[in-house]
Amino acid sequence: MPLLLGHRGSPHEHRENTLAGFQAALDAGLDGTELDVRRLGDGTLAVHHDAALRGGAALAGLTRAELPTWVPTLPDVLAWAADTGAYLNIELKWEAWAPDDRVARTLGSVRAHGLSRRVLLSSFHPLLLRAARELAPDVERGLLYHRPYRSGPLNLPEVVGRWVDCTALHPHHTLIDRDLLALARRRGWRVNAWTVNEEAEVQRLAALGVDGLIGDVPAHLLTARRGRK
């Protein structure tokens, strides 16, 4: 059965990337949640998707004391996962070309909470995943991409996936077909789909045999397990 994760929690019920939303996804029957990590100006690792708050304040210019109470820190979420048994897909957002200290500090915090086997680190940024491979090869890595990337005969997700030694491909759900699943199986990679919000698409991907589904609506994701033991 596929792994089922809430996309930034359960965003139709609660504000995204909040502890309330993460708990709602778990309470609905999902295995855990996907979340985003950014760095504040004082080095705090904050769980937030955009580079700025809704009011316009850039996260890179804020300190922990200035962060709204509804924005959790990464250690807050890791402590919650350690208590609840939730599985986490932690996405490191692309903030600069060179890897920053988020990689080492995220991995260090994951290990400190005893979650190395219940976390998958993902990113659109290959250099972040390569750095993670060097620092903590035991923590799994997923390569995110949102469109076909080819250069002549080269399938770039495959080339990059090999370079970062990924565990999984994380393509947008519209890119997934039998050929992609066959490629992933040859490489020993899992395929986790995002963001899957239509029940019919959940059923299509489940029938293909994807390994994980990430979406906004827990009830739709749970249909992937309908009739399965």
N, C-alpha and C positions, 0 to 999 in steps of 0.2 A: 504494500500500500504506500502511496506517496506521502512524503512529509508535507504537512500543511501548516503554513505560516501566515499570520496576519501581516498585511502590508502597513508598516508603521503602526501596528496595533489593530484596532477595530475602528477606523476613522469615521464610519457612519454613525457610530454611537458616542464616541469621545474624540476630543482633540487628538490629532495624530502625534505620535512619538511622545506619549505620556504614559505614566505607570498605570493610570486608570484604563487607557486603551489597551495596553499590553495584557492586563489582567482580564479584560473583557474577552479578548481573543482566546485566552486560555480557558476561561469559563465556558466559552461557546463550544469547546471541544477540539480546538486546534492544538498543535504540538508546541507552538511558540510563536515567535514574532520576528519580523525584519525591522531593523532600525538604522538610523543614520548618525554618524559621529563627526562633529566639527570641533575646532579648537578655539577657545576664547583667548582674549589678549593676555590673560594671566596664566595661560597654559591649561586651564580647566578643560576637560573633555566633556562636551555637552552633546546631548542627544537631540538633534534638530536637523531637519532636511535642508532648509534654505540657508544661504549665507547671512541673511539678515532676518530680524524679527518682523512681524507684520507691520509694525509702526515705522520700520525703516532703519532701526539701529543695527549696525553690522556686528555680528558676533565677535569678529576679530578685534573689535574695539571695546568689548565688555569684560568685566571681571565676574567671578562667581557671585559676588554680593549684588551685582546689578542684574543678574539673570532672573526672569520671571519665575515664580515658584512652580509653575506647571511644567517648566523645562527641566527634565531630570539630567543629572550627570551620568556618565557611563558607569562609575562605581555604584550609583543608586540602582541602575538597571541590572547590573551583574549580581548585586546582592539579592535583588528580587528573584532573578533566575535561579540562583543557588538555593533559595528558600522554596521555590515552587516546582523546580524540575523542568522549567521551560527551556526549549531549544532556541538559540539566538542566531540569526543571520545579521552580523554587524557589517554595515557598509561604511567604509571610509570614503568620505566625499573628496572629490578632486579639488584641492585648494591651491596647489602649486605644482610645477613640473617636478621639482626635487622632492623625494620623500622627506617628511618631517617627523618630529618626535611622536606623533600620534601612533605610528606603527609600533614602536617599542613599548610605549606606555599602555596602549590598548592590550597588546599581548601580555605584558606584565600583569595587568589587572585581571585579565582572563585567567591566567595561571594562579594568581593569588586567591581567586574565588573558586578554584578547583573546577573550572568549566572548560578545560582544553578539549574535552571530548563532546561537549554540547554547544560548541560555537563553530560557525563557519564565517570566516572573514572574507568579505567580497568588496570589489571595487571596479570602476571603469578604468582605473589608473594602473597599468601593468607594473610600473616601478614600485608602487606601494605593495603589490602582491609579491614581487620579487624580493623586496626587503623583508616581508613577512616570512617568506620561505627560508631566508638565511637566518632569521632570528628565532623562529619557532616552527620548524618543519612539522611538528606534531599537530599544529592547529590547521585545520583544513581551509582551503582557499577556493573562492569562486570568481571566475572572470565574467564581469558584466558587459553586455553589449546590446545595442538597441537597433542595429541595422546590419545588413550583410556587409562584410568588409573583405574585399578581394583585391589582389594585385596580380593581374595576369592569371596564371594557374594557381596562385597561392590563396588558400583559405586562411585569412589572417587570424581569426579566432583560434584556429587549430595551431598555427605557428606560435602565437603569443601564449596560448594555454600550455604548450610544451615548455616554452621558455620560463614561465613562472611556476611550472610544475603544479598546475592547478589540480584540484580534486573534482571540481565541477564547472560546467559552463552555465552561465546565467543569462540566456538570451531573452529578449522580449518574446512573449508567447507567440506572436505572429510569425516568428522565424522558425518555429519548431515543426519539423516534418520527419518522415521516416529516415531520410538520408542523414539528417543531423543526429538522430538517435543512433543510427548505425555507426557514424563517425565516433561519437562519444563512447560507444561500447568498445570499439576497437582500441581506443586510447585508455579505457578503464575509467572514464569520467562519468559522473552523474550529470543529469540535466535538470535544472530547476527553473521553472517558468515564472515570469512576472509580466505585468500585473494582471491577473486573470479574474475578471469580474462578471463574466457571463457563464451561466450554468452549462450551456451547450459547449462552450470552449473548455470548461473543466472536464466535461465528458470526453471530448475529442482528445485532449492531452492525456487523460488517464488511460484511454484505450490505446494510445501510442506507447504508453509505458514510461512517461516522465517520472522522475524520482522525487520531485518536489513542486509544489504549487504555492505561489505567494499572491494574496489578493486582499481586497478591501472588505469582502462580504463573507464572513465565516460560513453562513448557511450554504452558499454556493460551493465553497471549497469542499465542504463535508459531503457533497454528493459524489465526490470521487471515491468514497468508501461505500457507497450504496451497493448492497448485495455482495460485498467482499468480506471474506473472513481473514 
